[in-house]
């Protein structure tokens, strides 16, 4: 980022600022944002899978208890 900061509404190209629209983000910032999104999707899928396993385990225990 340039110093001192320039009074402009457009972000400095390559600054990696998250407030910048995707077109103005640096390559590393875009990759980091994509990795973060992929990680969030993976965590959500894992949580769904774990919840389904727990539900099935609970149902199995209910059936076996009868």
C-alpha positions as CSV (number, residue, x, y, z in Angstrom):
1,X,0.0,0.0,0.0
2,X,1.2,3.5,-0.8
3,X,2.3,5.8,2.0
4,X,0.8,8.2,2.8
5,X,-2.6,6.8,1.9
6,X,-4.1,8.5,-1.1
7,X,-7.6,10.0,-0.8
8,X,-9.4,7.8,-3.3
9,X,-12.4,5.7,-3.5
10,X,-10.6,3.0,-5.5
11,X,-8.3,0.7,-3.5
12,X,-4.6,0.6,-4.4
13,X,-4.1,-2.2,-6.9
14,X,-2.5,-5.3,-5.2
15,X,-3.1,-4.0,-1.7
16,X,-5.0,-7.2,-0.7
17,X,-7.6,-5.1,1.2
18,X,-10.7,-7.2,1.9
19,X,-12.9,-4.1,1.3
20,X,-11.8,-4.0,-2.3
21,X,-14.0,-5.6,-4.9
22,X,-12.6,-9.0,-6.2
23,X,-11.3,-7.4,-9.4
24,X,-8.9,-5.2,-7.4
25,X,-7.7,-7.8,-4.9
26,X,-4.2,-9.2,-5.3
27,X,-3.8,-12.8,-6.5
28,X,-2.8,-13.9,-3.0
29,X,-5.8,-12.2,-1.5
30,X,-8.1,-13.9,-4.0
31,X,-6.6,-17.3,-3.3
32,X,-6.9,-16.7,0.5
33,X,-10.5,-15.8,0.1
34,X,-11.2,-18.9,-2.1
35,X,-9.4,-21.1,0.4
36,X,-11.4,-19.6,3.3
37,X,-14.6,-20.3,1.4
38,X,-13.6,-23.8,0.5
39,X,-12.7,-24.4,4.2
40,X,-16.1,-23.1,5.3
41,X,-17.9,-25.4,2.9
42,X,-15.8,-28.4,4.0
43,X,-16.5,-27.7,7.7
44,X,-20.2,-27.4,6.9
45,X,-20.2,-30.7,5.0
46,X,-18.3,-32.4,7.8
47,X,-20.7,-31.0,10.4
48,X,-23.7,-32.3,8.4
49,X,-22.0,-35.7,8.1
50,X,-21.3,-35.8,11.8
51,X,-24.9,-34.8,12.6
52,X,-26.2,-37.6,10.4
53,X,-23.9,-40.2,12.0
54,X,-25.1,-39.1,15.5
55,X,-28.7,-39.3,14.4
56,X,-28.2,-42.8,13.1
57,X,-26.3,-43.9,16.2
58,X,-29.1,-42.6,18.4
59,X,-31.7,-44.4,16.3
60,X,-29.7,-47.6,16.5
61,X,-29.5,-47.3,20.3
62,X,-33.2,-46.7,20.5
63,X,-34.0,-49.8,18.5
64,X,-31.6,-52.0,20.5
65,X,-33.0,-50.7,23.8
66,X,-36.5,-52.1,22.9
